[in-house]
Amino acid sequence: MDNKKILAIVLIAAGVLALVYGGFSYVSDTHTTKLGPIKITTQDRERVNIPLWAGIGAIAVGAFLLLSAGKKS
């Protein structure tokens, strides 16, 4: 498999995941306080939404790359 096909498959998979889940979330440490032997950490959960057009675009570009990689010039 050449690099073009691998990139195409990764783009298609990422596009499908973006459409199915709509985004991803992560946890970030915002504040850390240490009072003697006690350590207090505040964490915020944040969500990143992936637009619908980005998922569809990734699938379309991946499909184009996959189809163009199959053709021998």
Residue pairs with C-beta under 8 A, 6 or more apart in sequence:
2 69
4 65
4 68
4 69
5 65
5 66
5 69
7 62
7 65
8 62
8 63
8 64
8 65
8 66
8 69
9 62
9 66
10 62
11 58
11 59
11 61
11 62
11 65
12 58
12 59
12 62
12 63
12 66
14 58
14 62
15 54
15 55
15 56
15 57
15 58
15 59
15 60
15 62
16 55
16 59
17 55
18 50
18 54
18 55
18 58
19 52
19 55
19 56
19 59
21 50
22 49
22 50
23 47
23 48
23 49
23 50
24 47
24 48
24 50
25 45
25 46
25 47
25 48
26 45
26 46
26 48
27 43
27 44
27 45
27 46
28 43
28 44
28 46
29 41
29 42
29 43
30 42
30 43
30 44
31 40
31 41
31 42
32 39
32 40
32 41
32 42
33 39
33 40
33 41
34 40
